Structure formats: C-alpha cells, structure tokens
Amino acid sequence: MKNKYLKGALFACLAAFSSAIMAMFVKLSTKAPLPTLIFFRSLISLICITPSLYKSRNLFKTNKLHLHLLRGFFGVGGMSCYFYT
C-alpha cells in the first residue's frame, strides 16, 4: 500500500475486529478456568507476532527491562480483570 494512513486505518480496523472476536470467545468459554483463558490468549498472540520476531532480530534489545516486566505484570493483571468480568 502506498498510502500509510490507509494502511494504519486498516490495521486499526483489524485490531478492533480481533478484539471483538477474542471477547466473543472468552464469553463463550465460561467453563474454562481463568489461567487457561489467559494462557491460550497469550499463546495465540505469540503465534501471531512470531513472523515479525524472526524478521527483525533486534527487537529484544532494551535498557529498561524492569519496565517491560512491570508492563507485562500489569498487562496480565488487566487481562485477568477483563476476563473475570
């Protein structure tokens, strides 16, 4: 795509659609335990971003690892609260 704004809008629509599908599956799987839901949601996300991890090898270079870990901790906490409701 030549227009970067159009590409950005398409990615935003794709992200909204993906979030809606994820929410639908979480609501449909009410009998699964919360840690299982979080694990499989994270696993699917990892599978989706794996191609970009292989494409650029320097994604893991950071000077602030403690902030990334804190963000991950709060991300799992937020996901737990969202799925619990």
C-alpha positions in Angstrom: 0.0 0.0 0.0 1.3 3.4 -0.9 -0.8 5.4 1.5 0.4 5.0 5.1 -2.8 6.5 6.6 -4.9 3.9 4.8 -2.6 1.1 6.0 -2.9 2.5 9.5 -6.7 2.6 9.3 -6.8 -0.9 8.0 -4.6 -2.1 10.9 -6.8 -0.3 13.4 -9.9 -1.9 12.0 -8.2 -5.3 12.1 -7.2 -4.8 15.7 -10.8 -3.8 16.7 -12.2 -6.9 14.9 -9.6 -9.1 16.5 -10.5 -7.7 20.0 -14.2 -8.3 19.3 -13.6 -11.9 18.2 -11.4 -12.5 21.3 -14.1 -11.1 23.6 -16.7 -13.3 22.0 -14.6 -16.5 22.5 -13.9 -15.5 26.1 -17.6 -15.1 26.8 -18.4 -18.4 25.1 -15.8 -20.3 27.1 -17.3 -19.6 30.6 -16.4 -23.1 31.9 -12.7 -22.7 31.3 -10.6 -21.5 34.3 -9.2 -18.0 34.1 -5.5 -19.0 33.9 -6.3 -21.3 31.0 -8.0 -18.4 29.1 -5.1 -16.1 29.7 -2.6 -18.8 28.6 -4.3 -19.5 25.3 -4.9 -15.8 24.6 -1.2 -15.2 25.1 -0.2 -18.2 23.1 -2.3 -17.1 20.1 -0.8 -13.6 20.4 2.7 -15.1 20.4 1.9 -17.2 17.3 0.7 -14.1 15.5 3.8 -12.0 16.3 6.4 -14.8 15.7 7.0 -13.8 12.0 7.9 -10.3 12.9 10.3 -11.6 15.6 12.1 -13.6 13.0 12.1 -10.8 10.6 14.0 -8.3 12.8 16.3 -9.9 15.3 17.0 -6.7 17.4 13.5 -6.5 19.0 14.7 -7.6 22.4 17.5 -5.0 22.9 16.4 -2.8 25.7 18.0 -0.8 28.5 14.8 -0.8 30.7 14.0 -4.5 31.2 12.4 -3.8 34.6 9.9 -1.5 33.0 9.0 -4.1 30.3 8.5 -6.7 33.1 6.3 -4.3 35.0 4.3 -3.6 31.9 3.8 -7.4 31.4 2.7 -7.8 35.0 0.1 -5.1 34.7 -0.9 -6.4 31.3 -1.7 -9.9 32.8 -3.5 -8.2 35.7 -5.6 -6.2 33.4 -6.4 -9.2 31.2 -7.3 -11.2 34.3 -9.7 -8.4 35.4 -11.2 -8.1 31.9 -11.8 -11.9 31.5 -13.1 -12.2 35.1 -15.9 -9.8 34.3 
